[in-house]
Amino acid sequence: MPEHPNSRQPRLIVVDDDPDIRDLIVRQLRQDHYEVLSAGGVSEFKAALVEQRIDLIVLDLNLPDGDGLELCRELRGQGNDVRIIMVSARGSAIDRVLGLELGADDYLTKPFEPRELLVRVRNLLRRAQPDDAERQRNKGARVACFGPWRLDLFQRRLIAQDNRLVMLSSAEFRLLSRFIEEPNVVLSRENLVPERRVTAAFDRSIDLQVSRLRQKLAGAPGGEELILTVRGEGYVLATPVSYE
């Protein structure tokens, strides 16, 4: 009989080829009363995924039989919305943005404090309630309209006034959805990515994500000034939003 999602503790899996690091993370997560599995590579992970429902993956990028980035891309391409926290020794802003654009929900640079991982896991799993954009979808709305753009909430793409389509990465869609939830409200980095609240104030990869999103919005007349910077406070989507 299929498991009811609310009838059990969240099930996590740690995918890392280093047994010492893997075991340390598993022990820490189990102390927080999660059910935790482990895998040393892509093939072990895929075998576990076939057998059991997984709620969150702690995913290392460098694996002996594959690449964590490619695995993330594959899961999102299959429509799998499992929460993913990438962990890697590669800590540049570009690496973080790449991981997030391929569909990861969060990114941690090694070495990291186990307590920080626990906080991020809790925050991601807490996001079980549908956000405002999701609630609009449930009410039958398919498109959010703002400035010269329409955002298709189902196919996750921008539609210009001339019906030109602009595809969004997973990270760009999540970021734009957050702006759309609260138009004309200044949002700090912590508010834009609440699952990364612990380090968001110092995370410059968020600024890079905003910059890339701005570049796409600037592809339509009037779109270049939709997202404004409020010095010392954050960013604001400076336009009303309607749904259809």
KOLBA-704000 format. One record per residue (C-alpha): y, z negated, x negated; residue in one letter; residue number from 1. Coordinates in pm, 1 decimal. Example, Ala and Ser with C-alpha at 12.3 -4.5 7.8 and 13.67 -1.06 7.14 Angstrom:
residues 2
    north       up     east residu num
   -450.0   -780.0  -1230.0      A   1
   -106.0   -714.0  -1367.0      S   2
END
This chain:
residues 244
    north       up     east residu num
      0.0      0.0      0.0      M   1
    342.4     90.4   -143.7      P   2
    553.5   -197.5   -265.8      E   3
    861.4   -286.9    -68.2      H   4
   1153.4   -284.3   -313.9      P   5
   1274.8   -625.6   -196.0      N   6
    933.5   -792.2   -211.5      S   7
    908.5   -825.7   -589.4      R   8
   1102.5   -901.3   -902.6      Q   9
   1264.4   -599.8  -1071.1      P  10
   1025.5   -425.6  -1308.7      R  11
   1167.5   -322.5  -1645.7      L  12
   1022.3   -129.5  -1937.4      I  13
   1132.1   -145.5  -2301.1      V  14
   1073.6    182.8  -2487.8      V  15
   1110.6    132.9  -2863.7      D  16
    889.1    233.4  -3155.6      D  17
    969.3    -82.1  -3355.4      D  18
    717.6   -345.1  -3236.7      P  19
    927.1   -638.5  -3360.9      D  20
   1241.1   -527.7  -3178.2      I  21
   1037.8   -429.9  -2871.4      R  22
    864.6   -768.0  -2851.5      D  23
   1191.3   -956.4  -2901.7      L  24
   1358.4   -770.4  -2614.1      I  25
   1053.8   -814.4  -2391.1      V  26
   1048.0  -1191.5  -2452.0      R  27
   1419.0  -1224.8  -2378.7      Q  28
   1393.5  -1031.2  -2053.7      L  29
   1087.2  -1223.5  -1938.4      R  30
   1278.0  -1549.1  -1991.5      Q  31
   1515.3  -1416.1  -1726.5      D  32
   1215.7  -1387.7  -1491.3      H  33
   1185.5  -1009.8  -1490.4      Y  34
    854.3   -830.3  -1493.1      E  35
    866.1   -641.6  -1822.5      V  36
    643.6   -364.9  -1959.3      L  37
    667.6   -206.6  -2303.5      S  38
    601.0    134.3  -2457.2      A  39
    609.1    255.3  -2816.1      G  40
    699.1    614.1  -2732.6      G  41
    753.0    882.6  -2471.0      V  42
    385.2    936.8  -2386.3      S  43
    323.9    564.7  -2327.8      E  44
    634.3    546.3  -2111.9      F  45
    532.2    844.8  -1898.5      K  46
    186.4    696.2  -1846.0      A  47
    344.3    369.8  -1724.8      A  48
    585.0    558.8  -1497.5      L  49
    294.9    732.4  -1322.3      V  50
    120.5    401.0  -1256.3      E  51
    409.4    179.0  -1147.0      Q  52
    757.6    181.3  -1001.7      R  53
   1018.4    112.5  -1272.9      I  54
   1365.0    -21.7  -1187.7      D  55
   1529.4    -15.2  -1532.5      L  56
   1454.4    130.0  -1875.7      I  57
   1577.0     -7.4  -2207.1      V  58
   1547.3    317.3  -2402.2      L  59
   1568.2    366.3  -2778.6      D  60
   1691.8    710.1  -2886.8      L  61
   1463.9    759.7  -3188.0      N  62
   1101.1    770.6  -3077.2      L  63
    796.6    893.9  -3270.6      P  64
    686.8   1150.9  -3012.5      D  65
   1015.7   1259.6  -2859.9      G  66
   1385.7   1195.9  -2825.0      D  67
   1543.3    937.1  -2597.2      G  68
   1831.5   1167.9  -2507.0      L  69
   1594.4   1444.5  -2403.1      E  70
   1384.2   1197.7  -2202.2      L  71
   1696.7   1079.9  -2022.2      C  72
   1795.1   1440.0  -1945.9      R  73
   1444.1   1510.4  -1815.8      E  74
   1440.4   1207.5  -1584.1      L  75
   1778.9   1295.7  -1433.3      R  76
   1674.7   1659.6  -1397.9      G  77
   1377.7   1542.3  -1191.2      Q  78
   1611.7   1344.4   -964.4      G  79
   1490.4   1006.9  -1095.2      N  80
   1774.6    754.5  -1050.5      D  81
   1611.2    469.1  -1245.2      V  82
   1868.2    259.8  -1432.4      R  83
   1878.7    344.5  -1804.1      I  84
   2029.1    141.1  -2088.6      I  85
   2020.7    337.4  -2412.8      M  86
   1998.8    146.1  -2739.4      V  87
   2061.6    306.7  -3076.1      S  88
   2188.5    246.2  -3426.3      A  89
   2420.9    541.2  -3364.7      R  90
   2734.8    370.2  -3242.8      G  91
   3010.4    631.6  -3255.8      S  92
   3213.5    701.2  -2942.8      A  93
   3081.5   1059.3  -2935.4      I  94
   2718.7    938.0  -2936.2      D  95
   2796.5    696.4  -2654.8      R  96
   2965.2    965.2  -2446.4      V  97
   2674.3   1206.0  -2503.4      L  98
   2421.8    946.6  -2388.5      G  99
   2625.5    861.5  -2080.3      L 100
   2683.5   1226.6  -1992.4      E 101
   2309.7   1292.3  -2006.5      L 102
   2261.5   1029.7  -1739.0      G 103
   2236.5    687.7  -1903.7      A 104
   2401.3    403.2  -1712.6      D 105
   2492.8    205.5  -2022.4      D 106
   2472.4    222.9  -2402.3      Y 107
   2421.6    -55.9  -2655.8      L 108
   2455.8    -22.0  -3031.9      T 109
   2201.4   -193.7  -3257.9      K 110
   2207.8   -468.6  -3362.5      P 111
   2312.3   -641.6  -3041.8      F 112
   2303.0   -992.5  -2901.8      E 113
   2006.8  -1039.4  -2663.2      P 114
   2240.8  -1225.3  -2427.2      R 115
   2461.9   -917.3  -2405.3      E 116
   2162.5   -707.2  -2305.3      L 117
   2072.9   -962.2  -2036.4      L 118
   2423.6   -943.9  -1890.0      V 119
   2414.0   -566.5  -1878.7      R 120
   2068.2   -564.2  -1719.7      V 121
   2185.8   -806.7  -1450.9      R 122
   2496.9   -600.1  -1381.0      N 123
   2303.0   -276.9  -1345.4      L 124
   2038.2   -426.7  -1118.7      L 125
   2311.0   -589.9   -910.1      R 126
   2438.1   -244.7   -820.8      R 127
   2178.9   -214.9   -547.5      A 128
   2431.7   -195.1   -265.3      Q 129
   2563.1    156.6   -198.3      P 130
   2917.7    215.7   -317.4      D 131
   3195.5    354.0    -97.5      D 132
   3113.9    715.5   -178.0      A 133
   2751.3    652.2    -84.1      E 134
   2854.8    487.2    240.8      R 135
   3063.2    792.1    326.2      Q 136
   2758.4   1008.8    268.3      R 137
   2557.0    788.1    498.3      N 138
   2820.8    841.9    766.3      K 139
   2772.0   1215.8    734.5      G 140
   3061.9   1300.2    501.4      A 141
   2967.1   1552.5    238.9      R 142
   3296.1   1623.6     63.3      V 143
   3582.1   1410.5    -71.0      A 144
   3916.5   1594.3    -80.1      C 145
   4190.7   1503.0   -328.4      F 146
   4476.2   1708.1   -472.9      G 147
   4365.9   2069.5   -524.0      P 148
   3999.3   1970.1   -545.6      W 149
   3705.0   1888.3   -324.3      R 150
   3411.9   1685.3   -459.0      L 151
   3069.6   1767.5   -319.4      D 152
   2910.5   1421.3   -294.7      L 153
   2558.3   1560.6   -263.3      F 154
   2550.7   1831.4   -530.1      Q 155
   2790.1   1642.2   -759.2      R 156
   3023.6   1932.1   -829.4      R 157
   3392.8   2006.6   -799.1      L 158
   3514.5   2286.2   -572.0      I 159
   3854.3   2445.4   -637.2      A 160
   4075.5   2592.8   -365.8      Q 161
   3947.8   2940.9   -455.5      D 162
   3588.6   2807.0   -411.1      N 163
   3526.8   2813.6   -784.6      R 164
   3259.8   2558.2   -879.3      L 165
   3286.3   2313.3  -1169.9      V 166
   2976.0   2116.5  -1261.6      M 167
   3005.3   1748.4  -1357.1      L 168
   2787.2   1543.5  -1587.9      S 169
   2632.6   1227.4  -1444.8      S 170
   2891.3   1015.8  -1628.1      A 171
   3180.8   1230.0  -1503.1      E 172
   3057.1   1212.1  -1145.1      F 173
   3021.5    833.1  -1158.2      R 174
   3368.3    798.6  -1308.2      L 175
   3534.1   1029.6  -1054.8      L 176
   3349.5    856.8   -769.0      S 177
   3493.2    526.5   -888.6      R 178
   3846.8    668.1   -882.7      F 179
   3787.8    812.9   -536.3      I 180
   3673.8    475.9   -403.5      E 181
   4018.4    330.4   -476.8      E 182
   4284.8    601.6   -490.6      P 183
   4637.7    497.9   -589.6      N 184
   4502.8    173.2   -736.5      V 185
   4526.3    101.9  -1109.8      V 186
   4175.1     48.6  -1246.3      L 187
   4110.2   -118.8  -1580.7      S 188
   3819.5    -12.6  -1801.4      R 189
   3629.3   -313.3  -1666.7      E 190
   3681.8   -191.2  -1310.1      N 191
   3591.8    166.6  -1394.5      L 192
   3256.6     71.6  -1548.0      V 193
   3168.8   -273.5  -1407.9      P 194
   2817.6   -256.9  -1552.5      E 195
   2976.4   -254.3  -1900.4      R 196
   3234.3   -520.4  -1817.7      R 197
   3143.6   -738.1  -2118.7      V 198
   3268.5   -485.7  -2375.2      T 199
   3463.9   -236.1  -2163.8      A 200
   3804.6   -360.8  -2278.9      A 201
   3722.0   -245.6  -2634.0      F 202
   3504.5     56.2  -2550.5      D 203
   3697.2    370.0  -2647.6      R 204
   3418.0    595.8  -2521.5      S 205
   3555.5    524.9  -2171.3      I 206
   3886.9    680.8  -2277.8      D 207
   3699.3    988.4  -2401.6      L 208
   3517.6   1017.2  -2068.7      Q 209
   3848.5    996.3  -1880.4      V 210
   3995.4   1261.4  -2112.1      S 211
   3706.2   1500.8  -2047.6      R 212
   3732.7   1446.7  -1673.2      L 213
   4107.0   1514.2  -1688.4      R 214
   4042.2   1843.7  -1868.4      Q 215
   3818.4   1961.1  -1585.5      K 216
   4063.1   1850.4  -1315.4      L 217
   4342.8   2034.3  -1501.1      A 218
   4152.7   2358.7  -1437.5      G 219
   4329.9   2389.5  -1100.2      A 220
   4709.5   2403.1  -1046.1      P 221
   4832.1   2049.4   -982.1      G 222
   4517.2   1891.3  -1122.7      G 223
   4661.3   1800.3  -1460.7      E 224
   4845.6   1494.1  -1325.9      E 225
   4582.9   1353.2  -1090.4      L 226
   4463.6   1076.9  -1325.5      I 227
   4753.7    890.8  -1484.1      L 228
   4753.6    630.9  -1760.1      T 229
   4924.6    301.1  -1683.5      V 230
   5001.6    155.9  -2025.2      R 231
   4834.1   -178.4  -2086.4      G 232
   4656.0   -174.1  -1750.3      E 233
   4427.5    125.3  -1709.5      G 234
   4412.0    447.5  -1509.5      Y 235
   4497.2    552.9  -1154.7      V 236
   4399.6    846.8   -933.3      L 237
   4749.4    926.2   -806.3      A 238
   4667.4   1108.2   -484.1      T 239
   4528.6   1026.9   -138.7      P 240
   4161.6   1097.8    -62.4      V 241
   4013.8   1223.3    264.6      S 242
   3656.4   1305.2    366.6      Y 243
   3499.2   1590.1    557.6      E 244
END
